[in-house]
């Protein structure tokens, strides 16, 4: 077909072709996540306290993020929560995953309703939104 060959010609620029059993080629789109993207493994809507600590360490190593925001993030991590658990006597499961972004958004809303300060939580939310956005930035291919 004429359309297939012109499409294949355009996409050959940044994609590799995979042979099908019928002999025709299909373009294979490369992954948009670079292997060195330190945040690609984290789902901020389904993350455990242990993973939060790991994320905080990577953010700290990166050096581009405000330490105050990282410290706020660490209060939701395993180290801080297990310490808090030992002090208060409440149970704590370091492997239990939660929606980190959703819980911070809820905290901000509750703070607004109570006329409590919410700047720190809002800054943390912005940081996490940056992390989320960085995962969707193409690292290679046509739009990199």
N, C-alpha and C positions, 0 to 999 in steps of 0.2 A: 504494500500500500504506500502511496506517495506520502501521506501524512506521517506514518510511522518513521519513514526514513528521514524526513526533515526534523521530526521531534528527536530522534536518536542523534542526529547530527548536532543539534543545539545542546542536548544534554550531555553529549560525550565530553564536552568541555570540562565538567566538574564531577562527573559520575563515572563509575565503572559499569560495564555491562555484564549481565549474568545470562548465560545460555539456558534456554528452556529446552525441554526434550523435543519440541516441534522445530527447533532450529532457529527460532526467532530470538532476538535479544530484548531483554527488559532492563531499563536503567535501574541501578541500585543507588538509592540516596544515602550518602554517608551520614553517620551519626553527627548530631549538632553538638554533642558534648565532647569536649576535649578530654583526653585521658588525664591531663594535669589539672582539670577543674576540681578544686578541693571541695566544692559544695554539691556536686552533682549527685552524690549518694544520699543526700538528706531530703526526706519528704517532710516538710515543716507542718504538714497537716496530719502526720502520722509518725511521731517521733518519740523515742523513749528518753528518760532522763540521762541514761548512759550516752546516748547519741548526742544529746544536747551538750554534755561536757566535751565530747569529741569535736563537735562543731565550734564550740567556744574556743577550744585550743587552736583550731585551724584559723579562726578569725583573728586570734591574737598573733599567730605566726605570720599571717598575711600582712599585718602592720598598717592596713589602710582604714581600719575601723576604730571608732572611739572606744577607749577602754571602759568608760562608764556604761556604755551599752552592752559590752561584753560581760561586765560584772552583773548587770541586770539579768542577762541571759543565764548566767551561771547560777542564779538563785532558783532556777527551774531544773538544774542539772542534778545528777546523782549525788555528787559530793555534798552539796549544800543540803539537799532534801534528806539524805540519810543522816546527816548531822542533826538537822532539825527534828527528824523522827526520833533519834536517840534522846534528845532533850525533852520532847513533848510526850514521848511514849506512844505516838500514833504509828500505825503500820505504814510501811512504805515498800513499794514494789518497783525496783529500778528498771525492770524490763517492760513495764506497762506503758504502752504508747498512747499519745494524746495529740489533739490538734493544737499545736503550739500557737499558731497565728490566730486561730479562732478564740483561744482562751485569753490572749492578750487583747484582742478586740473587745471581748466581753468585759475584761477588767477596765478598759478605757471607758466603756459605756457606763459601767457601774460607778466609776469615779466621777464622771460628768454629772450623773444623777444625784450623787451625794455631795457635789461641789468640792470634791477632793482633788488634789493635784494629780495630773496624769501625764505631765511632760515626759517623765522618764519612760513610762510605758509606751507613749507615742513614739519616742525616739527608738526604742527597741523594735517596735513594729516596723518602722521605716527601715531599720537595719535588716530585718528578716525579709522584708519585701525586696530589698536590694539583692539579697542572697537568692531569692526565688527568681528574680528577673535575670540574674547572671546565668542561671541554668538554661534559660531559653535563648540566649544570644548565640547565633551560629558561630562556630569556631573554624569551620572550613566549608567548602562547597561554594555554591553560587552566590549566597548572600553574606559571606564572611567579609 
